[in-house]
Amino acid sequence: MYALSIRQLNVWYDKQHVLKDITVDVPRRQITAIIGPSGCGKSTLLKSLNRLLDLNERVRVSGQVLFEGQNIYDPGTDVTDVRTRIGLLAQKPFPLPMSIFDNVAYGPRIHGLGNGHLAQIVTAQLQAVGLWEEVKDRLKAPATGLSGGQQQRLCLARTLAVAPEVLLCDESTASLDPISARGIEALLRGLREKYTLVLVTHDIEQARRLADHVVFMWLGELVEHGPAGPFFAQPEQKLTQAYLAREIG
């Protein structure tokens, strides 16, 4: 039922306690939105889910993130495998300095997933993100020549090409124009049929449009979480009520 189970997760940056005893489950094949004000720990929570926090030497983590019943923070965990199965779509598109084709093929190549079928993988993922018709005649052209919205769809195709089970989205539409942002939203909505999605957003209306489940953070603590319908219609906590009233009003 759950793709990820977070248990008593704590995170420190040096002596700053930024996540405090977070315990919550992430439903499988749904979109879970993490909301809250700037600096509340949303992105830190997201990055804890595939051990991207390891890249910062100042970070210390305690607690558990259970994926397929295993704690990803256990000693001996294959971190590369975790990051392959739990992919990340960042806020700003970051195409690799190579061709459109090679951007999508990059992951399958380094993980040995191509098996002579790289062209089919690239085509399928570009089609999945609605980019194939726009680029099929220039696959060898530099990816940096694409527009911002196209680059973000390309980065999504690159992430999906290694067949992840969970997709983390860190404000993945924030740097895009409104039309491109809505296009990415439509793609994410369709992807939940195959993937579990966890997204951080500052946009409450985006959370309303996309989320099946909502997690509300405040000053490093989990205030409230639950199915999106009841969460937005009748939040239980006064802090949640005040935050939504302010953000929507």
C-alpha positions as a Markdown table, in Angstrom:
| # | Residue | x | y | z |
|---|---|---|---|---|
| 1 | Met | 0.0 | 0.0 | 0.0 |
| 2 | Tyr | 2.8 | 2.4 | 0.8 |
| 3 | Ala | 5.8 | 3.1 | -1.4 |
| 4 | Leu | 7.8 | 4.7 | 1.4 |
| 5 | Ser | 7.5 | 4.7 | 5.2 |
| 6 | Ile | 9.3 | 7.4 | 7.1 |
| 7 | Arg | 9.9 | 6.7 | 10.8 |
| 8 | Gln | 11.2 | 9.2 | 13.4 |
| 9 | Leu | 13.3 | 10.9 | 10.8 |
| 10 | Asn | 15.6 | 13.6 | 12.1 |
| 11 | Val | 18.1 | 15.7 | 10.1 |
| 12 | Trp | 20.7 | 18.2 | 11.3 |
| 13 | Tyr | 22.8 | 20.7 | 9.4 |
| 14 | Asp | 25.7 | 21.0 | 11.8 |
| 15 | Lys | 23.9 | 21.8 | 15.0 |
| 16 | Gln | 20.7 | 23.1 | 13.4 |
| 17 | His | 17.8 | 20.6 | 13.8 |
| 18 | Val | 15.9 | 21.0 | 10.5 |
| 19 | Leu | 13.7 | 17.9 | 10.5 |
| 20 | Lys | 12.2 | 16.7 | 13.8 |
| 21 | Asp | 10.8 | 13.2 | 14.3 |
| 22 | Ile | 9.0 | 12.9 | 11.0 |
| 23 | Thr | 6.8 | 9.9 | 10.7 |
| 24 | Val | 4.6 | 9.5 | 7.7 |
| 25 | Asp | 3.7 | 7.0 | 5.0 |
| 26 | Val | 3.8 | 7.8 | 1.2 |
| 27 | Pro | 0.9 | 6.0 | -0.7 |
| 28 | Arg | 1.9 | 4.0 | -3.7 |
| 29 | Arg | 1.0 | 5.3 | -7.1 |
| 30 | Gln | -0.4 | 8.5 | -5.8 |
| 31 | Ile | 0.8 | 12.1 | -5.9 |
| 32 | Thr | 1.9 | 13.3 | -2.4 |
| 33 | Ala | 2.5 | 17.0 | -2.1 |
| 34 | Ile | 4.7 | 18.5 | 0.6 |
| 35 | Ile | 3.7 | 22.0 | 1.4 |
| 36 | Gly | 4.6 | 24.7 | 3.9 |
| 37 | Pro | 6.4 | 28.1 | 4.2 |
| 38 | Ser | 10.0 | 28.7 | 3.0 |
| 39 | Gly | 12.5 | 27.1 | 5.3 |
| 40 | Cys | 10.1 | 24.6 | 6.9 |
| 41 | Gly | 12.1 | 21.6 | 5.7 |
| 42 | Lys | 10.2 | 20.6 | 2.6 |
| 43 | Ser | 13.2 | 20.1 | 0.3 |
| 44 | Thr | 15.2 | 18.5 | 3.1 |
| 45 | Leu | 12.5 | 16.0 | 3.6 |
| 46 | Leu | 12.3 | 15.3 | -0.1 |
| 47 | Lys | 16.1 | 14.8 | -0.5 |
| 48 | Ser | 16.1 | 12.5 | 2.5 |
| 49 | Leu | 14.0 | 10.1 | 0.5 |
| 50 | Asn | 16.8 | 9.1 | -1.9 |
| 51 | Arg | 19.9 | 10.0 | 0.2 |
| 52 | Leu | 20.7 | 13.1 | -1.7 |
| 53 | Leu | 21.5 | 14.6 | 1.7 |
| 54 | Asp | 24.6 | 12.5 | 1.7 |
| 55 | Leu | 26.2 | 15.0 | -0.7 |
| 56 | Asn | 26.4 | 17.5 | 2.1 |
| 57 | Glu | 29.1 | 16.7 | 4.6 |
| 58 | Arg | 27.4 | 18.9 | 7.2 |
| 59 | Val | 24.3 | 16.7 | 7.4 |
| 60 | Arg | 23.5 | 14.1 | 10.0 |
| 61 | Val | 20.5 | 11.9 | 9.7 |
| 62 | Ser | 18.8 | 9.5 | 12.2 |
| 63 | Gly | 15.6 | 7.5 | 11.9 |
| 64 | Gln | 14.4 | 5.4 | 9.0 |
| 65 | Val | 13.2 | 5.7 | 5.4 |
| 66 | Leu | 11.7 | 2.3 | 4.5 |
| 67 | Phe | 11.6 | 1.4 | 0.8 |
| 68 | Glu | 10.4 | -2.1 | -0.1 |
| 69 | Gly | 10.7 | -2.9 | 3.6 |
| 70 | Gln | 14.4 | -1.9 | 3.8 |
| 71 | Asn | 15.8 | 1.1 | 5.5 |
| 72 | Ile | 17.7 | 3.1 | 2.8 |
| 73 | Tyr | 20.0 | 4.4 | 5.6 |
| 74 | Asp | 21.2 | 1.0 | 6.7 |
| 75 | Pro | 25.0 | 0.4 | 6.4 |
| 76 | Gly | 25.8 | -1.4 | 3.2 |
| 77 | Thr | 22.9 | 0.1 | 1.3 |
| 78 | Asp | 23.7 | 0.6 | -2.4 |
| 79 | Val | 23.1 | 4.3 | -2.7 |
| 80 | Thr | 23.3 | 4.3 | -6.5 |
| 81 | Asp | 20.6 | 1.8 | -6.7 |
| 82 | Val | 18.4 | 3.8 | -4.3 |
| 83 | Arg | 18.9 | 7.0 | -6.4 |
| 84 | Thr | 18.1 | 5.0 | -9.6 |
| 85 | Arg | 14.9 | 3.5 | -8.2 |
| 86 | Ile | 13.9 | 6.8 | -6.5 |
| 87 | Gly | 14.6 | 9.5 | -9.1 |
| 88 | Leu | 14.6 | 13.3 | -8.8 |
| 89 | Leu | 13.3 | 16.0 | -11.1 |
| 90 | Ala | 14.9 | 19.2 | -9.9 |
| 91 | Gln | 13.5 | 22.8 | -9.8 |
| 92 | Lys | 15.6 | 24.0 | -12.8 |
| 93 | Pro | 16.1 | 21.9 | -15.9 |
| 94 | Phe | 19.7 | 20.7 | -16.1 |
| 95 | Pro | 20.3 | 19.0 | -19.5 |
| 96 | Leu | 23.7 | 17.3 | -19.8 |
| 97 | Pro | 26.2 | 18.9 | -22.2 |
| 98 | Met | 25.4 | 16.4 | -24.9 |
| 99 | Ser | 22.8 | 15.6 | -27.5 |
| 100 | Ile | 19.1 | 15.2 | -26.9 |
| 101 | Phe | 19.4 | 11.5 | -27.6 |
| 102 | Asp | 22.4 | 11.0 | -25.3 |
| 103 | Asn | 20.7 | 12.9 | -22.5 |
| 104 | Val | 17.9 | 10.3 | -22.4 |
| 105 | Ala | 20.3 | 7.4 | -23.1 |
| 106 | Tyr | 22.8 | 8.4 | -20.4 |
| 107 | Gly | 21.2 | 6.6 | -17.5 |
| 108 | Pro | 20.5 | 3.3 | -19.3 |
| 109 | Arg | 24.0 | 3.3 | -20.6 |
| 110 | Ile | 25.8 | 3.7 | -17.3 |
| 111 | His | 23.5 | 1.3 | -15.5 |
| 112 | Gly | 23.7 | -1.3 | -18.3 |
| 113 | Leu | 20.0 | -1.2 | -19.0 |
| 114 | Gly | 20.2 | -0.6 | -22.8 |
| 115 | Asn | 20.9 | -4.2 | -24.0 |
| 116 | Gly | 20.9 | -3.0 | -27.6 |
| 117 | His | 17.6 | -1.2 | -27.2 |
| 118 | Leu | 18.7 | 2.3 | -26.5 |
| 119 | Ala | 16.9 | 3.8 | -29.5 |
| 120 | Gln | 13.6 | 2.2 | -28.4 |
| 121 | Ile | 14.1 | 3.4 | -24.8 |
| 122 | Val | 14.9 | 7.0 | -25.9 |
| 123 | Thr | 11.9 | 7.0 | -28.3 |
| 124 | Ala | 9.5 | 5.6 | -25.7 |
| 125 | Gln | 10.5 | 8.1 | -23.0 |
| 126 | Leu | 10.5 | 11.1 | -25.3 |
| 127 | Gln | 7.0 | 10.0 | -26.4 |
| 128 | Ala | 6.0 | 9.6 | -22.7 |
| 129 | Val | 6.8 | 13.2 | -21.9 |
| 130 | Gly | 5.3 | 14.6 | -25.1 |
| 131 | Leu | 8.6 | 15.7 | -26.7 |
| 132 | Trp | 9.1 | 13.2 | -29.5 |
| 133 | Glu | 7.3 | 15.0 | -32.2 |
| 134 | Glu | 9.1 | 18.2 | -31.4 |
| 135 | Val | 12.6 | 16.7 | -31.5 |
| 136 | Lys | 12.5 | 13.5 | -33.5 |
| 137 | Asp | 14.3 | 15.2 | -36.4 |
| 138 | Arg | 17.1 | 16.7 | -34.3 |
| 139 | Leu | 18.0 | 14.0 | -31.8 |
| 140 | Lys | 21.7 | 14.6 | -32.3 |
| 141 | Ala | 21.4 | 18.4 | -31.7 |
| 142 | Pro | 22.6 | 19.8 | -28.3 |
| 143 | Ala | 20.0 | 19.6 | -25.6 |
| 144 | Thr | 20.9 | 23.0 | -24.4 |
| 145 | Gly | 19.2 | 24.4 | -27.6 |
| 146 | Leu | 15.8 | 23.4 | -26.3 |
| 147 | Ser | 13.4 | 25.9 | -24.6 |
| 148 | Gly | 13.1 | 25.8 | -20.8 |
| 149 | Gly | 9.9 | 23.8 | -20.9 |
| 150 | Gln | 11.4 | 21.3 | -23.4 |
| 151 | Gln | 14.5 | 21.0 | -21.3 |
| 152 | Gln | 12.4 | 20.1 | -18.2 |
| 153 | Arg | 10.5 | 17.5 | -20.2 |
| 154 | Leu | 13.8 | 16.1 | -21.4 |
| 155 | Cys | 15.1 | 15.9 | -17.8 |
| 156 | Leu | 11.9 | 14.0 | -16.9 |
| 157 | Ala | 12.5 | 11.6 | -19.8 |
| 158 | Arg | 16.1 | 11.1 | -18.7 |
| 159 | Thr | 14.8 | 10.3 | -15.1 |
| 160 | Leu | 12.2 | 7.9 | -16.4 |
| 161 | Ala | 14.6 | 6.1 | -18.7 |
| 162 | Val | 16.2 | 4.2 | -15.8 |
| 163 | Ala | 12.7 | 2.9 | -14.8 |
| 164 | Pro | 12.4 | 4.4 | -11.3 |
| 165 | Glu | 9.6 | 3.3 | -9.0 |
| 166 | Val | 9.3 | 6.7 | -7.2 |
| 167 | Leu | 9.7 | 10.2 | -8.7 |
| 168 | Leu | 10.6 | 13.1 | -6.4 |
| 169 | Cys | 9.8 | 16.6 | -7.8 |
| 170 | Asp | 11.5 | 19.6 | -6.1 |
| 171 | Glu | 9.3 | 22.6 | -7.3 |
| 172 | Ser | 9.7 | 21.2 | -10.8 |
| 173 | Thr | 7.6 | 23.9 | -12.4 |
| 174 | Ala | 8.8 | 26.9 | -10.5 |
| 175 | Ser | 11.2 | 28.1 | -13.1 |
| 176 | Leu | 8.9 | 27.6 | -16.1 |
| 177 | Asp | 6.4 | 29.9 | -17.8 |
| 178 | Pro | 2.7 | 29.2 | -17.0 |
| 179 | Ile | 2.0 | 27.2 | -20.2 |
| 180 | Ser | 5.1 | 25.0 | -19.8 |
| 181 | Ala | 4.3 | 24.6 | -16.1 |
| 182 | Arg | 0.8 | 23.3 | -16.8 |
| 183 | Gly | 2.3 | 20.9 | -19.4 |
| 184 | Ile | 4.5 | 19.4 | -16.8 |
| 185 | Glu | 1.6 | 19.2 | -14.3 |
| 186 | Ala | -0.4 | 17.2 | -16.9 |
| 187 | Leu | 2.5 | 14.9 | -17.4 |
| 188 | Leu | 2.9 | 14.3 | -13.7 |
| 189 | Arg | -0.8 | 13.7 | -13.3 |
| 190 | Gly | -0.6 | 10.9 | -16.0 |
| 191 | Leu | 2.5 | 9.4 | -14.5 |
| 192 | Arg | 0.9 | 8.4 | -11.2 |
| 193 | Glu | -0.6 | 5.4 | -13.1 |
| 194 | Lys | 2.8 | 3.8 | -13.1 |
| 195 | Tyr | 4.9 | 5.7 | -10.5 |
| 196 | Thr | 4.7 | 7.1 | -7.0 |
| 197 | Leu | 5.2 | 10.8 | -7.1 |
| 198 | Val | 6.3 | 13.1 | -4.2 |
| 199 | Leu | 6.4 | 16.8 | -5.0 |
| 200 | Val | 7.5 | 19.9 | -3.1 |
| 201 | Thr | 5.5 | 23.0 | -4.0 |
| 202 | His | 5.0 | 26.5 | -2.8 |
| 203 | Asp | 1.9 | 26.8 | -4.9 |
| 204 | Ile | -1.2 | 25.8 | -2.9 |
| 205 | Glu | -3.4 | 25.8 | -6.0 |
| 206 | Gln | -0.9 | 23.4 | -7.7 |
| 207 | Ala | -1.2 | 21.1 | -4.7 |
| 208 | Arg | -5.0 | 21.3 | -5.0 |
| 209 | Arg | -4.8 | 20.4 | -8.7 |
| 210 | Leu | -2.3 | 17.5 | -8.4 |
| 211 | Ala | -2.2 | 16.0 | -5.0 |
| 212 | Asp | -3.9 | 12.8 | -3.8 |
| 213 | His | -2.2 | 13.2 | -0.4 |
| 214 | Val | -0.8 | 16.2 | 1.4 |
| 215 | Val | 1.9 | 16.6 | 4.0 |
| 216 | Phe | 2.1 | 20.0 | 5.7 |
| 217 | Met | 5.4 | 21.1 | 7.3 |
| 218 | Trp | 6.1 | 23.9 | 9.7 |
| 219 | Leu | 9.5 | 24.7 | 11.2 |
| 220 | Gly | 10.8 | 21.2 | 10.6 |
| 221 | Glu | 7.8 | 19.4 | 12.1 |
| 222 | Leu | 5.0 | 17.5 | 10.5 |
| 223 | Val | 1.8 | 19.4 | 11.4 |
| 224 | Glu | -0.8 | 17.4 | 9.5 |
| 225 | His | -1.1 | 15.0 | 6.6 |
| 226 | Gly | -3.9 | 13.1 | 4.9 |
| 227 | Pro | -5.9 | 12.7 | 1.7 |
| 228 | Ala | -6.1 | 15.9 | -0.3 |
| 229 | Gly | -9.9 | 16.2 | -0.3 |
| 230 | Pro | -10.4 | 16.3 | 3.5 |
| 231 | Phe | -7.1 | 18.1 | 4.0 |
| 232 | Phe | -8.1 | 21.1 | 2.0 |
| 233 | Ala | -11.8 | 21.1 | 2.8 |
| 234 | Gln | -11.6 | 20.6 | 6.6 |
| 235 | Pro | -8.0 | 20.7 | 7.9 |
| 236 | Glu | -7.9 | 19.5 | 11.6 |
| 237 | Gln | -5.1 | 21.7 | 12.9 |
| 238 | Lys | -5.4 | 25.4 | 13.6 |
| 239 | Leu | -2.0 | 26.0 | 12.1 |
| 240 | Thr | -3.0 | 24.3 | 8.9 |
| 241 | Gln | -6.2 | 26.3 | 8.8 |
| 242 | Ala | -4.4 | 29.6 | 9.2 |
| 243 | Tyr | -1.7 | 28.7 | 6.6 |
| 244 | Leu | -4.2 | 27.7 | 4.0 |
| 245 | Ala | -6.4 | 30.8 | 4.7 |
| 246 | Arg | -3.4 | 33.1 | 4.3 |
| 247 | Glu | -2.0 | 31.3 | 1.2 |
| 248 | Ile | -5.4 | 31.1 | -0.6 |
| 249 | Gly | -6.7 | 34.5 | 0.6 |
